[in-house]
Amino acid sequence: MAPRILALSGSSRRESFNLKLLELAIAGAKSRGAEVTMVSLVDYELPVYESDWESEHGLPEAARTLQKLVSENHGLLIATPEHNGGYTSLLKNSIDWVSRPDPYHRAERPVFPGKVCAMISASPHATGGLRSQLALDMVLHRLGMLVVPTQFHLGYAHAAFDAEGQLTSSATAAMARHVGATLVDVTCRLIDGHYSVLHRDGADNERTDAN
Ligand SMILES: Cc1cc2nc3c(=O)[nH]c(=O)nc-3n(C[C@H](O)[C@H](O)[C@H](O)COP(=O)(O)O)c2cc1C
């Protein structure tokens, strides 16, 4: 079975460094035989998550669509820009909505547990979005995902790309591709033998009404 990877970025900026890096990681994933679906989170219009809004209106259609996409894929490849030492509100808001149960299908299991995930980031600052990855890592674990340890953060991103949007350093490009390739290698091992075990363990993270 070809591993299926959902790729997304926390940036919606037109000239996003993170998006450019994500494209390289996607190439790495495809080089290992993955089927990759890339989505742009701004295409899924979601209000800022708010419990009263959810009680009144239920789960937005866009959240349901994203949930379906997550559930149809084995792994997630996430480019995560850094905003004020964390990850972006676009990414957090999307994750929060996708983590919610559909009130009309409460028997359905949450979609995140058991997914394999890899992160990359880019920033004009020296640390390259590392803090964003650290903050997101905690959330992904909380949601029951397996985060692969191979990560890459690109510092001084404003100086790393040429006018055509290509990385000027082939070694740097190789590191970004490696993240995608490693995600697929790990995912393949899990879906070949142990994925169902991982997925069942993930059910331990199913929410209660208390959260
Ligand atoms: C509100 C805001 C906060 C930011 N905070 C940080 C930060 O804490 N660390 C950092 O490295 N860059 C920070 N930046 C700069 C972003 O890394 C930069 O805008 C980057 O280009 C965003 O990624 P993108 O190019 O993929 O859109 C911040 C930018 C904004 C708009």
The ligand as an SDF file (V2000), in Angstrom:
LIG
                    3D

 31 33  0  0  0  0  0  0  0  0999 V2000
    3.1850   38.2690   14.4060 C   0  0  0  0  0  0  0  0  0  0  0  0
    4.5400   37.7450   13.9830 C   0  0  0  0  0  0  0  0  0  0  0  0
    5.3790   37.2230   14.9270 C   0  0  0  0  0  0  0  0  0  0  0  0
    6.6100   36.6860   14.5530 C   0  0  0  0  0  0  0  0  0  0  0  0
    7.3960   36.0970   15.4990 N   0  0  0  0  0  0  0  0  0  0  0  0
    8.5160   35.4500   15.1270 C   0  0  0  0  0  0  0  0  0  0  0  0
    9.2560   34.7000   16.0790 C   0  0  0  0  0  0  0  0  0  0  0  0
    8.9410   34.6200   17.2470 O   0  0  0  0  0  0  0  0  0  0  0  0
   10.3420   34.0290   15.6440 N   0  0  0  0  0  0  0  0  0  0  0  0
   10.7370   34.0430   14.3280 C   0  0  0  0  0  0  0  0  0  0  0  0
   11.7110   33.3780   13.9980 O   0  0  0  0  0  0  0  0  0  0  0  0
   10.0560   34.7700   13.4010 N   0  0  0  0  0  0  0  0  0  0  0  0
    8.9500   35.4550   13.7720 C   0  0  0  0  0  0  0  0  0  0  0  0
    8.2280   36.1650   12.8480 N   0  0  0  0  0  0  0  0  0  0  0  0
    8.7340   36.2700   11.4800 C   0  0  0  0  0  0  0  0  0  0  0  0
    8.2980   35.1020   10.6450 C   0  0  0  0  0  0  0  0  0  0  0  0
    9.1770   34.0300   10.8750 O   0  0  0  0  0  0  0  0  0  0  0  0
    8.3260   35.5180    9.1790 C   0  0  0  0  0  0  0  0  0  0  0  0
    7.2740   36.4330    8.9370 O   0  0  0  0  0  0  0  0  0  0  0  0
    8.2430   34.3540    8.2450 C   0  0  0  0  0  0  0  0  0  0  0  0
    8.4710   34.8230    6.9300 O   0  0  0  0  0  0  0  0  0  0  0  0
    6.8950   33.6560    8.3210 C   0  0  0  0  0  0  0  0  0  0  0  0
    6.9090   32.4970    7.5350 O   0  0  0  0  0  0  0  0  0  0  0  0
    6.4210   32.4680    6.0100 P   0  0  0  0  0  0  0  0  0  0  0  0
    7.4730   33.1380    5.2050 O   0  0  0  0  0  0  0  0  0  0  0  0
    6.3150   31.0210    5.6940 O   0  0  0  0  0  0  0  0  0  0  0  0
    5.0920   33.1830    5.9200 O   0  0  0  0  0  0  0  0  0  0  0  0
    7.0100   36.7270   13.1950 C   0  0  0  0  0  0  0  0  0  0  0  0
    6.1510   37.3000   12.2540 C   0  0  0  0  0  0  0  0  0  0  0  0
    4.9340   37.7890   12.6340 C   0  0  0  0  0  0  0  0  0  0  0  0
    4.0100   38.3660   11.5870 C   0  0  0  0  0  0  0  0  0  0  0  0
  1  2  1  0
  2  3  1  0
  2 30  2  0
  3  4  2  0
  4  5  1  0
  4 28  1  0
  5  6  2  0
  6  7  1  0
  6 13  1  0
  7  8  2  0
  7  9  1  0
  9 10  1  0
 10 11  2  0
 10 12  1  0
 12 13  2  0
 13 14  1  0
 14 15  1  0
 14 28  1  0
 15 16  1  0
 16 17  1  0
 16 18  1  0
 18 19  1  0
 18 20  1  0
 20 21  1  0
 20 22  1  0
 22 23  1  0
 23 24  1  0
 24 25  2  0
 24 26  1  0
 24 27  1  0
 28 29  2  0
 29 30  1  0
 30 31  1  0
M  END
$$$$
